[in-house]
Amino acid sequence: MKWLLLLLILLAGVWWLRQTGRTGRSGGTSRRKPPAAAESSTRPMTQCLQCGLHLPSEDSVQGRQGDYCSPAHRQQHEG
Ligand SMILES: [Zn+2]
C-alpha cells in the first residue's frame, strides 16, 4: 500500500509540474507570436515583378530590374 501512496504523490507532483509548466509555456507561446509579427512588420517587403507576389526582400531573388519570388520568374521577366 505504501508504493501506491508514493505513486499518488509522484503523480500529483508530475501534475503540479505540468500545471506550472503549462502557464510558463502559454506565456512562451504568447511571447512567440509578437516577435513573428514584429519580424514581418520590420522586415522590408518587396514584390515579385513577374507575378506580383509580396515576399520579404531577404527571401527575394535580385534581378537587374527588381526583385522576384524565384529565379524562374526572374528569367521569365528579364529573359
Ligand atoms: Zn513571382
PDB file of the backbone (N, CA, C, O) and the ligand in Angstrom, with CONECT records:
HET     ZN  A 101       1
ATOM      1  N   MET A   1       0.823  -1.210   0.000  1.00  0.00           N
ATOM      2  CA  MET A   1       0.000   0.000   0.000  1.00  0.00           C
ATOM      3  C   MET A   1       0.857   1.260   0.000  1.00  0.00           C
ATOM      4  O   MET A   1       0.435   2.323  -0.456  1.00  0.00           O
ATOM      5  N   LYS A   2       2.090   1.110   0.531  1.00  0.00           N
ATOM      6  CA  LYS A   2       2.976   2.278   0.619  1.00  0.00           C
ATOM      7  C   LYS A   2       3.356   2.795  -0.778  1.00  0.00           C
ATOM      8  O   LYS A   2       3.423   4.001  -1.018  1.00  0.00           O
ATOM      9  N   TRP A   3       3.602   1.841  -1.690  1.00  0.00           N
ATOM     10  CA  TRP A   3       4.029   2.233  -3.036  1.00  0.00           C
ATOM     11  C   TRP A   3       2.933   2.983  -3.775  1.00  0.00           C
ATOM     12  O   TRP A   3       3.190   3.860  -4.599  1.00  0.00           O
ATOM     13  N   LEU A   4       1.677   2.597  -3.445  1.00  0.00           N
ATOM     14  CA  LEU A   4       0.549   3.271  -4.086  1.00  0.00           C
ATOM     15  C   LEU A   4       0.493   4.732  -3.661  1.00  0.00           C
ATOM     16  O   LEU A   4       0.231   5.627  -4.464  1.00  0.00           O
ATOM     17  N   LEU A   5       0.748   4.945  -2.375  1.00  0.00           N
ATOM     18  CA  LEU A   5       0.756   6.314  -1.837  1.00  0.00           C
ATOM     19  C   LEU A   5       1.887   7.121  -2.485  1.00  0.00           C
ATOM     20  O   LEU A   5       1.724   8.285  -2.850  1.00  0.00           O
ATOM     21  N   LEU A   6       3.045   6.449  -2.611  1.00  0.00           N
ATOM     22  CA  LEU A   6       4.197   7.109  -3.229  1.00  0.00           C
ATOM     23  C   LEU A   6       3.897   7.458  -4.691  1.00  0.00           C
ATOM     24  O   LEU A   6       4.271   8.518  -5.194  1.00  0.00           O
ATOM     25  N   LEU A   7       3.199   6.509  -5.356  1.00  0.00           N
ATOM     26  CA  LEU A   7       2.835   6.720  -6.754  1.00  0.00           C
ATOM     27  C   LEU A   7       1.888   7.908  -6.897  1.00  0.00           C
ATOM     28  O   LEU A   7       2.010   8.718  -7.815  1.00  0.00           O
ATOM     29  N   LEU A   8       0.935   7.988  -5.956  1.00  0.00           N
ATOM     30  CA  LEU A   8      -0.024   9.094  -5.970  1.00  0.00           C
ATOM     31  C   LEU A   8       0.676  10.430  -5.768  1.00  0.00           C
ATOM     32  O   LEU A   8       0.364  11.424  -6.424  1.00  0.00           O
ATOM     33  N   ILE A   9       1.635  10.426  -4.837  1.00  0.00           N
ATOM     34  CA  ILE A   9       2.403  11.653  -4.573  1.00  0.00           C
ATOM     35  C   ILE A   9       3.212  12.038  -5.819  1.00  0.00           C
ATOM     36  O   ILE A   9       3.311  13.207  -6.193  1.00  0.00           O
ATOM     37  N   LEU A  10       3.780  11.008  -6.439  1.00  0.00           N
ATOM     38  CA  LEU A  10       4.577  11.230  -7.643  1.00  0.00           C
ATOM     39  C   LEU A  10       3.709  11.806  -8.764  1.00  0.00           C
ATOM     40  O   LEU A  10       4.091  12.754  -9.450  1.00  0.00           O
ATOM     41  N   LEU A  11       2.514  11.193  -8.928  1.00  0.00           N
ATOM     42  CA  LEU A  11       1.586  11.660  -9.960  1.00  0.00           C
ATOM     43  C   LEU A  11       1.130  13.088  -9.694  1.00  0.00           C
ATOM     44  O   LEU A  11       1.012  13.911 -10.602  1.00  0.00           O
ATOM     45  N   ALA A  12       0.874  13.353  -8.395  1.00  0.00           N
ATOM     46  CA  ALA A  12       0.475  14.711  -8.009  1.00  0.00           C
ATOM     47  C   ALA A  12       1.596  15.696  -8.320  1.00  0.00           C
ATOM     48  O   ALA A  12       1.361  16.817  -8.771  1.00  0.00           O
ATOM     49  N   GLY A  13       2.806  15.250  -8.067  1.00  0.00           N
ATOM     50  CA  GLY A  13       3.966  16.101  -8.345  1.00  0.00           C
ATOM     51  C   GLY A  13       4.104  16.376  -9.834  1.00  0.00           C
ATOM     52  O   GLY A  13       4.353  17.507 -10.251  1.00  0.00           O
ATOM     53  N   VAL A  14       3.938  15.317 -10.633  1.00  0.00           N
ATOM     54  CA  VAL A  14       4.015  15.457 -12.085  1.00  0.00           C
ATOM     55  C   VAL A  14       2.912  16.381 -12.587  1.00  0.00           C
ATOM     56  O   VAL A  14       3.139  17.244 -13.436  1.00  0.00           O
ATOM     57  N   TRP A  15       1.688  16.177 -12.031  1.00  0.00           N
ATOM     58  CA  TRP A  15       0.545  17.004 -12.420  1.00  0.00           C
ATOM     59  C   TRP A  15       0.791  18.470 -12.091  1.00  0.00           C
ATOM     60  O   TRP A  15       0.499  19.374 -12.874  1.00  0.00           O
ATOM     61  N   TRP A  16       1.351  18.666 -10.878  1.00  0.00           N
ATOM     62  CA  TRP A  16       1.635  20.037 -10.429  1.00  0.00           C
ATOM     63  C   TRP A  16       2.677  20.690 -11.334  1.00  0.00           C
ATOM     64  O   TRP A  16       2.560  21.857 -11.707  1.00  0.00           O
ATOM     65  N   LEU A  17       3.706  19.898 -11.679  1.00  0.00           N
ATOM     66  CA  LEU A  17       4.751  20.429 -12.554  1.00  0.00           C
ATOM     67  C   LEU A  17       4.183  20.787 -13.924  1.00  0.00           C
ATOM     68  O   LEU A  17       4.574  21.777 -14.543  1.00  0.00           O
ATOM     69  N   ARG A  18       3.237  19.941 -14.383  1.00  0.00           N
ATOM     70  CA  ARG A  18       2.619  20.203 -15.681  1.00  0.00           C
ATOM     71  C   ARG A  18       1.788  21.487 -15.641  1.00  0.00           C
ATOM     72  O   ARG A  18       1.795  22.298 -16.567  1.00  0.00           O
ATOM     73  N   GLN A  19       1.065  21.631 -14.513  1.00  0.00           N
ATOM     74  CA  GLN A  19       0.222  22.824 -14.363  1.00  0.00           C
ATOM     75  C   GLN A  19       1.065  24.100 -14.367  1.00  0.00           C
ATOM     76  O   GLN A  19       0.736  25.086 -15.027  1.00  0.00           O
ATOM     77  N   THR A  20       2.165  24.048 -13.606  1.00  0.00           N
ATOM     78  CA  THR A  20       3.041  25.221 -13.537  1.00  0.00           C
ATOM     79  C   THR A  20       3.794  25.405 -14.846  1.00  0.00           C
ATOM     80  O   THR A  20       4.044  26.525 -15.290  1.00  0.00           O
ATOM     81  N   GLY A  21       4.152  24.263 -15.459  1.00  0.00           N
ATOM     82  CA  GLY A  21       4.863  24.335 -16.732  1.00  0.00           C
ATOM     83  C   GLY A  21       3.970  24.867 -17.835  1.00  0.00           C
ATOM     84  O   GLY A  21       4.441  25.549 -18.745  1.00  0.00           O
ATOM     85  N   ARG A  22       2.670  24.557 -17.759  1.00  0.00           N
ATOM     86  CA  ARG A  22       1.737  24.987 -18.790  1.00  0.00           C
ATOM     87  C   ARG A  22       1.588  26.511 -18.826  1.00  0.00           C
ATOM     88  O   ARG A  22       1.532  27.132 -19.888  1.00  0.00           O
ATOM     89  N   THR A  23       1.526  27.089 -17.616  1.00  0.00           N
ATOM     90  CA  THR A  23       1.397  28.552 -17.556  1.00  0.00           C
ATOM     91  C   THR A  23       2.645  29.205 -18.135  1.00  0.00           C
ATOM     92  O   THR A  23       2.582  30.245 -18.790  1.00  0.00           O
ATOM     93  N   GLY A  24       3.791  28.560 -17.871  1.00  0.00           N
ATOM     94  CA  GLY A  24       5.037  29.088 -18.413  1.00  0.00           C
ATOM     95  C   GLY A  24       5.072  28.936 -19.924  1.00  0.00           C
ATOM     96  O   GLY A  24       5.558  29.806 -20.648  1.00  0.00           O
ATOM     97  N   ARG A  25       4.539  27.801 -20.383  1.00  0.00           N
ATOM     98  CA  ARG A  25       4.535  27.545 -21.827  1.00  0.00           C
ATOM     99  C   ARG A  25       3.586  28.472 -22.567  1.00  0.00           C
ATOM    100  O   ARG A  25       3.902  28.987 -23.639  1.00  0.00           O
ATOM    101  N   SER A  26       2.378  28.680 -21.951  1.00  0.00           N
ATOM    102  CA  SER A  26       1.402  29.555 -22.601  1.00  0.00           C
ATOM    103  C   SER A  26       1.973  30.959 -22.719  1.00  0.00           C
ATOM    104  O   SER A  26       1.696  31.686 -23.673  1.00  0.00           O
ATOM    105  N   GLY A  27       2.782  31.323 -21.721  1.00  0.00           N
ATOM    106  CA  GLY A  27       3.451  32.618 -21.789  1.00  0.00           C
ATOM    107  C   GLY A  27       4.492  32.602 -22.893  1.00  0.00           C
ATOM    108  O   GLY A  27       4.750  33.605 -23.558  1.00  0.00           O
ATOM    109  N   GLY A  28       5.088  31.407 -23.067  1.00  0.00           N
ATOM    110  CA  GLY A  28       6.080  31.269 -24.119  1.00  0.00           C
ATOM    111  C   GLY A  28       5.461  31.350 -25.504  1.00  0.00           C
ATOM    112  O   GLY A  28       6.031  31.955 -26.412  1.00  0.00           O
ATOM    113  N   THR A  29       4.278  30.733 -25.666  1.00  0.00           N
ATOM    114  CA  THR A  29       3.632  30.762 -26.975  1.00  0.00           C
ATOM    115  C   THR A  29       3.098  32.154 -27.289  1.00  0.00           C
ATOM    116  O   THR A  29       3.152  32.608 -28.432  1.00  0.00           O
ATOM    117  N   SER A  30       2.576  32.832 -26.252  1.00  0.00           N
ATOM    118  CA  SER A  30       2.073  34.183 -26.472  1.00  0.00           C
ATOM    119  C   SER A  30       3.245  35.130 -26.704  1.00  0.00           C
ATOM    120  O   SER A  30       3.118  36.170 -27.352  1.00  0.00           O
ATOM    121  N   ARG A  31       4.395  34.731 -26.150  1.00  0.00           N
ATOM    122  CA  ARG A  31       5.590  35.538 -26.350  1.00  0.00           C
ATOM    123  C   ARG A  31       6.171  35.259 -27.734  1.00  0.00           C
ATOM    124  O   ARG A  31       6.874  36.087 -28.313  1.00  0.00           O
ATOM    125  N   ARG A  32       5.860  34.080 -28.240  1.00  0.00           N
ATOM    126  CA  ARG A  32       6.416  33.692 -29.522  1.00  0.00           C
ATOM    127  C   ARG A  32       5.742  34.441 -30.676  1.00  0.00           C
ATOM    128  O   ARG A  32       6.367  34.714 -31.700  1.00  0.00           O
ATOM    129  N   LYS A  33       4.451  34.773 -30.493  1.00  0.00           N
ATOM    130  CA  LYS A  33       3.705  35.424 -31.573  1.00  0.00           C
ATOM    131  C   LYS A  33       4.179  36.850 -31.898  1.00  0.00           C
ATOM    132  O   LYS A  33       4.455  37.156 -33.059  1.00  0.00           O
ATOM    133  N   PRO A  34       4.276  37.724 -30.886  1.00  0.00           N
ATOM    134  CA  PRO A  34       4.670  39.108 -31.183  1.00  0.00           C
ATOM    135  C   PRO A  34       5.968  39.242 -31.961  1.00  0.00           C
ATOM    136  O   PRO A  34       6.014  40.025 -32.910  1.00  0.00           O
ATOM    137  N   PRO A  35       7.050  38.499 -31.601  1.00  0.00           N
ATOM    138  CA  PRO A  35       8.282  38.641 -32.384  1.00  0.00           C
ATOM    139  C   PRO A  35       8.077  38.305 -33.857  1.00  0.00           C
ATOM    140  O   PRO A  35       8.649  38.957 -34.730  1.00  0.00           O
ATOM    141  N   ALA A  36       7.254  37.281 -34.137  1.00  0.00           N
ATOM    142  CA  ALA A  36       6.999  36.901 -35.523  1.00  0.00           C
ATOM    143  C   ALA A  36       6.276  38.024 -36.254  1.00  0.00           C
ATOM    144  O   ALA A  36       6.581  38.327 -37.407  1.00  0.00           O
ATOM    145  N   ALA A  37       5.306  38.643 -35.563  1.00  0.00           N
ATOM    146  CA  ALA A  37       4.559  39.746 -36.168  1.00  0.00           C
ATOM    147  C   ALA A  37       5.464  40.950 -36.333  1.00  0.00           C
ATOM    148  O   ALA A  37       5.429  41.643 -37.350  1.00  0.00           O
ATOM    149  N   ALA A  38       6.276  41.184 -35.311  1.00  0.00           N
ATOM    150  CA  ALA A  38       7.189  42.320 -35.366  1.00  0.00           C
ATOM    151  C   ALA A  38       8.222  42.094 -36.463  1.00  0.00           C
ATOM    152  O   ALA A  38       8.633  43.022 -37.159  1.00  0.00           O
ATOM    153  N   GLU A  39       8.631  40.826 -36.597  1.00  0.00           N
ATOM    154  CA  GLU A  39       9.631  40.489 -37.597  1.00  0.00           C
ATOM    155  C   GLU A  39       9.106  40.782 -39.006  1.00  0.00           C
ATOM    156  O   GLU A  39       9.805  41.344 -39.849  1.00  0.00           O
ATOM    157  N   SER A  40       7.842  40.379 -39.229  1.00  0.00           N
ATOM    158  CA  SER A  40       7.260  40.576 -40.561  1.00  0.00           C
ATOM    159  C   SER A  40       7.006  42.051 -40.835  1.00  0.00           C
ATOM    160  O   SER A  40       7.053  42.492 -41.983  1.00  0.00           O
ATOM    161  N   SER A  41       6.732  42.823 -39.764  1.00  0.00           N
ATOM    162  CA  SER A  41       6.449  44.244 -39.967  1.00  0.00           C
ATOM    163  C   SER A  41       7.736  45.041 -40.146  1.00  0.00           C
ATOM    164  O   SER A  41       7.762  46.048 -40.854  1.00  0.00           O
ATOM    165  N   THR A  42       8.812  44.572 -39.490  1.00  0.00           N
ATOM    166  CA  THR A  42      10.069  45.292 -39.617  1.00  0.00           C
ATOM    167  C   THR A  42      10.849  44.844 -40.845  1.00  0.00           C
ATOM    168  O   THR A  42      11.683  45.578 -41.374  1.00  0.00           O
ATOM    169  N   ARG A  43      10.559  43.624 -41.286  1.00  0.00           N
ATOM    170  CA  ARG A  43      11.226  43.113 -42.470  1.00  0.00           C
ATOM    171  C   ARG A  43      10.819  43.938 -43.684  1.00  0.00           C
ATOM    172  O   ARG A  43       9.626  44.156 -43.892  1.00  0.00           O
ATOM    173  N   PRO A  44      11.735  44.389 -44.466  1.00  0.00           N
ATOM    174  CA  PRO A  44      11.349  45.093 -45.683  1.00  0.00           C
ATOM    175  C   PRO A  44      10.711  44.125 -46.667  1.00  0.00           C
ATOM    176  O   PRO A  44      11.278  43.081 -46.991  1.00  0.00           O
ATOM    177  N   MET A  45       9.531  44.485 -47.134  1.00  0.00           N
ATOM    178  CA  MET A  45       8.813  43.630 -48.070  1.00  0.00           C
ATOM    179  C   MET A  45       9.071  44.119 -49.494  1.00  0.00           C
ATOM    180  O   MET A  45       9.270  45.306 -49.752  1.00  0.00           O
ATOM    181  N   THR A  46       9.059  43.162 -50.386  1.00  0.00           N
ATOM    182  CA  THR A  46       9.219  43.503 -51.787  1.00  0.00           C
ATOM    183  C   THR A  46       8.182  42.737 -52.597  1.00  0.00           C
ATOM    184  O   THR A  46       7.473  41.886 -52.060  1.00  0.00           O
ATOM    185  N   GLN A  47       8.095  43.032 -53.857  1.00  0.00           N
ATOM    186  CA  GLN A  47       7.084  42.413 -54.700  1.00  0.00           C
ATOM    187  C   GLN A  47       7.742  41.803 -55.924  1.00  0.00           C
ATOM    188  O   GLN A  47       8.643  42.388 -56.525  1.00  0.00           O
ATOM    189  N   CYS A  48       7.276  40.617 -56.280  1.00  0.00           N
ATOM    190  CA  CYS A  48       7.791  39.962 -57.476  1.00  0.00           C
ATOM    191  C   CYS A  48       7.289  40.718 -58.698  1.00  0.00           C
ATOM    192  O   CYS A  48       6.091  40.959 -58.843  1.00  0.00           O
ATOM    193  N   LEU A  49       8.218  41.090 -59.577  1.00  0.00           N
ATOM    194  CA  LEU A  49       7.855  41.854 -60.776  1.00  0.00           C
ATOM    195  C   LEU A  49       7.071  41.000 -61.765  1.00  0.00           C
ATOM    196  O   LEU A  49       6.341  41.524 -62.606  1.00  0.00           O
ATOM    197  N   GLN A  50       7.225  39.691 -61.660  1.00  0.00           N
ATOM    198  CA  GLN A  50       6.560  38.794 -62.607  1.00  0.00           C
ATOM    199  C   GLN A  50       5.134  38.446 -62.187  1.00  0.00           C
ATOM    200  O   GLN A  50       4.211  38.556 -62.993  1.00  0.00           O
ATOM    201  N   CYS A  51       4.944  38.031 -60.942  1.00  0.00           N
ATOM    202  CA  CYS A  51       3.621  37.575 -60.513  1.00  0.00           C
ATOM    203  C   CYS A  51       2.991  38.481 -59.466  1.00  0.00           C
ATOM    204  O   CYS A  51       1.831  38.284 -59.103  1.00  0.00           O
ATOM    205  N   GLY A  52       3.729  39.467 -58.973  1.00  0.00           N
ATOM    206  CA  GLY A  52       3.167  40.410 -58.014  1.00  0.00           C
ATOM    207  C   GLY A  52       3.110  39.894 -56.595  1.00  0.00           C
ATOM    208  O   GLY A  52       2.494  40.519 -55.731  1.00  0.00           O
ATOM    209  N   LEU A  53       3.736  38.775 -56.343  1.00  0.00           N
ATOM    210  CA  LEU A  53       3.737  38.188 -55.001  1.00  0.00           C
ATOM    211  C   LEU A  53       4.558  39.040 -54.051  1.00  0.00           C
ATOM    212  O   LEU A  53       5.670  39.461 -54.370  1.00  0.00           O
ATOM    213  N   HIS A  54       3.983  39.289 -52.866  1.00  0.00           N
ATOM    214  CA  HIS A  54       4.720  40.017 -51.828  1.00  0.00           C
ATOM    215  C   HIS A  54       5.537  39.031 -51.018  1.00  0.00           C
ATOM    216  O   HIS A  54       5.035  37.987 -50.602  1.00  0.00           O
ATOM    217  N   LEU A  55       6.774  39.359 -50.801  1.00  0.00           N
ATOM    218  CA  LEU A  55       7.651  38.483 -50.018  1.00  0.00           C
ATOM    219  C   LEU A  55       8.734  39.329 -49.351  1.00  0.00           C
ATOM    220  O   LEU A  55       9.037  40.431 -49.808  1.00  0.00           O
ATOM    221  N   PRO A  56       9.319  38.803 -48.261  1.00  0.00           N
ATOM    222  CA  PRO A  56      10.406  39.551 -47.618  1.00  0.00           C
ATOM    223  C   PRO A  56      11.558  39.720 -48.592  1.00  0.00           C
ATOM    224  O   PRO A  56      11.915  38.788 -49.313  1.00  0.00           O
ATOM    225  N   SER A  57      12.130  40.900 -48.608  1.00  0.00           N
ATOM    226  CA  SER A  57      13.187  41.176 -49.592  1.00  0.00           C
ATOM    227  C   SER A  57      14.385  40.254 -49.412  1.00  0.00           C
ATOM    228  O   SER A  57      15.114  39.963 -50.361  1.00  0.00           O
ATOM    229  N   GLU A  58      14.578  39.794 -48.156  1.00  0.00           N
ATOM    230  CA  GLU A  58      15.714  38.897 -47.941  1.00  0.00           C
ATOM    231  C   GLU A  58      15.485  37.521 -48.571  1.00  0.00           C
ATOM    232  O   GLU A  58      16.441  36.788 -48.829  1.00  0.00           O
ATOM    233  N   ASP A  59      14.211  37.168 -48.818  1.00  0.00           N
ATOM    234  CA  ASP A  59      13.887  35.900 -49.460  1.00  0.00           C
ATOM    235  C   ASP A  59      13.743  36.050 -50.972  1.00  0.00           C
ATOM    236  O   ASP A  59      13.577  35.062 -51.688  1.00  0.00           O
ATOM    237  N   SER A  60      13.808  37.274 -51.445  1.00  0.00           N
ATOM    238  CA  SER A  60      13.570  37.512 -52.855  1.00  0.00           C
ATOM    239  C   SER A  60      14.817  37.223 -53.681  1.00  0.00           C
ATOM    240  O   SER A  60      15.928  37.132 -53.159  1.00  0.00           O
ATOM    241  N   VAL A  61      14.602  37.084 -54.974  1.00  0.00           N
ATOM    242  CA  VAL A  61      15.700  36.886 -55.908  1.00  0.00           C
ATOM    243  C   VAL A  61      15.956  38.232 -56.584  1.00  0.00           C
ATOM    244  O   VAL A  61      15.064  38.812 -57.203  1.00  0.00           O
ATOM    245  N   GLN A  62      17.167  38.708 -56.455  1.00  0.00           N
ATOM    246  CA  GLN A  62      17.506  40.016 -57.006  1.00  0.00           C
ATOM    247  C   GLN A  62      17.744  39.903 -58.506  1.00  0.00           C
ATOM    248  O   GLN A  62      18.503  39.058 -58.980  1.00  0.00           O
ATOM    249  N   GLY A  63      17.074  40.778 -59.227  1.00  0.00           N
ATOM    250  CA  GLY A  63      17.259  40.813 -60.668  1.00  0.00           C
ATOM    251  C   GLY A  63      17.796  42.162 -61.087  1.00  0.00           C
ATOM    252  O   GLY A  63      17.988  43.048 -60.255  1.00  0.00           O
ATOM    253  N   ARG A  64      18.040  42.322 -62.378  1.00  0.00           N
ATOM    254  CA  ARG A  64      18.559  43.596 -62.880  1.00  0.00           C
ATOM    255  C   ARG A  64      17.505  44.693 -62.760  1.00  0.00           C
ATOM    256  O   ARG A  64      17.830  45.853 -62.505  1.00  0.00           O
ATOM    257  N   GLN A  65      16.233  44.314 -62.949  1.00  0.00           N
ATOM    258  CA  GLN A  65      15.161  45.307 -62.935  1.00  0.00           C
ATOM    259  C   GLN A  65      14.440  45.393 -61.594  1.00  0.00           C
ATOM    260  O   GLN A  65      13.685  46.336 -61.359  1.00  0.00           O
ATOM    261  N   GLY A  66      14.662  44.431 -60.724  1.00  0.00           N
ATOM    262  CA  GLY A  66      13.994  44.456 -59.423  1.00  0.00           C
ATOM    263  C   GLY A  66      14.041  43.108 -58.740  1.00  0.00           C
ATOM    264  O   GLY A  66      14.933  42.300 -58.996  1.00  0.00           O
ATOM    265  N   ASP A  67      13.073  42.870 -57.868  1.00  0.00           N
ATOM    266  CA  ASP A  67      13.041  41.646 -57.083  1.00  0.00           C
ATOM    267  C   ASP A  67      12.018  40.658 -57.638  1.00  0.00           C
ATOM    268  O   ASP A  67      11.003  41.042 -58.220  1.00  0.00           O
ATOM    269  N   TYR A  68      12.314  39.390 -57.442  1.00  0.00           N
ATOM    270  CA  TYR A  68      11.437  38.316 -57.899  1.00  0.00           C
ATOM    271  C   TYR A  68      11.293  37.274 -56.799  1.00  0.00           C
ATOM    272  O   TYR A  68      12.123  37.176 -55.895  1.00  0.00           O
ATOM    273  N   CYS A  69      10.198  36.484 -56.902  1.00  0.00           N
ATOM    274  CA  CYS A  69       9.962  35.458 -55.898  1.00  0.00           C
ATOM    275  C   CYS A  69      10.826  34.229 -56.162  1.00  0.00           C
ATOM    276  O   CYS A  69      11.114  33.461 -55.244  1.00  0.00           O
ATOM    277  N   SER A  70      11.231  34.046 -57.393  1.00  0.00           N
ATOM    278  CA  SER A  70      12.032  32.873 -57.726  1.00  0.00           C
ATOM    279  C   SER A  70      12.911  33.165 -58.942  1.00  0.00           C
ATOM    280  O   SER A  70      12.618  34.065 -59.729  1.00  0.00           O
ATOM    281  N   PRO A  71      13.974  32.406 -59.084  1.00  0.00           N
ATOM    282  CA  PRO A  71      14.835  32.590 -60.260  1.00  0.00           C
ATOM    283  C   PRO A  71      14.074  32.376 -61.568  1.00  0.00           C
ATOM    284  O   PRO A  71      14.392  33.002 -62.579  1.00  0.00           O
ATOM    285  N   ALA A  72      13.068  31.491 -61.552  1.00  0.00           N
ATOM    286  CA  ALA A  72      12.265  31.220 -62.745  1.00  0.00           C
ATOM    287  C   ALA A  72      11.523  32.465 -63.196  1.00  0.00           C
ATOM    288  O   ALA A  72      11.470  32.772 -64.387  1.00  0.00           O
ATOM    289  N   HIS A  73      10.949  33.179 -62.236  1.00  0.00           N
ATOM    290  CA  HIS A  73      10.222  34.397 -62.567  1.00  0.00           C
ATOM    291  C   HIS A  73      11.163  35.509 -63.014  1.00  0.00           C
ATOM    292  O   HIS A  73      10.808  36.343 -63.847  1.00  0.00           O
ATOM    293  N   ARG A  74      12.343  35.509 -62.459  1.00  0.00           N
ATOM    294  CA  ARG A  74      13.339  36.496 -62.897  1.00  0.00           C
ATOM    295  C   ARG A  74      13.689  36.228 -64.361  1.00  0.00           C
ATOM    296  O   ARG A  74      13.803  37.145 -65.175  1.00  0.00           O
ATOM    297  N   GLN A  75      13.855  34.947 -64.665  1.00  0.00           N
ATOM    298  CA  GLN A  75      14.205  34.565 -66.027  1.00  0.00           C
ATOM    299  C   GLN A  75      13.061  34.908 -66.997  1.00  0.00           C
ATOM    300  O   GLN A  75      13.290  35.396 -68.104  1.00  0.00           O
ATOM    301  N   GLN A  76      11.822  34.637 -66.547  1.00  0.00           N
ATOM    302  CA  GLN A  76      10.656  34.922 -67.395  1.00  0.00           C
ATOM    303  C   GLN A  76      10.531  36.417 -67.669  1.00  0.00           C
ATOM    304  O   GLN A  76      10.200  36.828 -68.781  1.00  0.00           O
ATOM    305  N   HIS A  77      10.795  37.213 -66.664  1.00  0.00           N
ATOM    306  CA  HIS A  77      10.609  38.658 -66.784  1.00  0.00           C
ATOM    307  C   HIS A  77      11.753  39.330 -67.521  1.00  0.00           C
ATOM    308  O   HIS A  77      11.543  40.240 -68.323  1.00  0.00           O
ATOM    309  N   GLU A  78      12.954  38.875 -67.242  1.00  0.00           N
ATOM    310  CA  GLU A  78      14.126  39.541 -67.816  1.00  0.00           C
ATOM    311  C   GLU A  78      14.647  38.832 -69.061  1.00  0.00           C
ATOM    312  O   GLU A  78      15.469  39.371 -69.802  1.00  0.00           O
ATOM    313  N   GLY A  79      14.153  37.614 -69.277  1.00  0.00           N
ATOM    314  CA  GLY A  79      14.528  36.886 -70.468  1.00  0.00           C
ATOM    315  C   GLY A  79      15.861  36.181 -70.393  1.00  0.00           C
ATOM    316  O   GLY A  79      16.271  35.533 -71.355  1.00  0.00           O
TER     317      GLY A  79
HETATM  318 ZN    ZN A 101       6.839  35.549 -58.938  1.00  0.00          ZN2+
END
